[in-house]
Amino acid sequence: MTPTLRFASGESLMLSGGDGAWYTTSVEQRKTNPDFRMNAFDYFAADGGDPVLWSRNGSSIWTFVNKDLPEDRVRAAVEIANFAAAPYGTVEQRLRQYGIEGTHYTLEDGLPVRTEQGNAEVVPESYTFICSPGSFLAFPDLPQVVEDFTAWQQRNFPFGKEALFAGRQVQEPARLANIDDGIPDLEDDVVRGRKSIRDARDAVEDWRRNGGDELRDFYQRLLDEGEGAA
């Protein structure tokens, strides 16, 4: 059983994942458990106080088209991206979000409600990896998710701060570019009890021996000199 299924069935109290699971898990559970309601933890600092949430670049995923492709294939790729980027309220956006009316969803009191086939076949998040419209949050079939999601945003956004290198393209020295490989997995292992704090400290020492201090100095120089933007 997957972590999501364990969580949705009530066998686990918490689920770690992206915000895309908020709507999809809720809509999957609505028919079998109308009272199902999930919510997200607010962020907090290690001492229990206010957190610091470093912002990321506006775009974190890019779609590339091979310039050597025939023109017809390039045009086809652009047309697919154009469809995926249709804004909220358009016919294309509803097709992307809910599928085909009568097959994947029906209208109840003017609102789209997914069928079982729609739950199984329509995965709107997949289009995100091609192209996306301007950000919006609208789930008319599950207004409670919108209310909970926006309330969570309002509570946590005040703690956001622009990262030191926000909007910059920094090219790290090639010999130092991969010295932190494995650190994210180790962090997960420590949090889940599979590794100890000693393991984390050893990893930090290895990182420093492999050039970590040099990499830190590299970034410090960029800050001091106001450089790093490409």
BELNORTA-V469637 format. One line per field, one symbol per residue. burial: + if it has 24 or more other C-alpha atoms within 12 Angstrom, else -. A space follows every 50 residues. Layout:
BEGIN
burial: ???
END
This chain:
BEGIN
burial: ---+--+++-----+---+-++++++++++------++++---------- ------------------------------+-++++------++++++++ ---++------++++--++--+++--++--+++---++++++-+++-++- ----------------------------++-----+-------------+ --+---+----+--+---+-----------
END
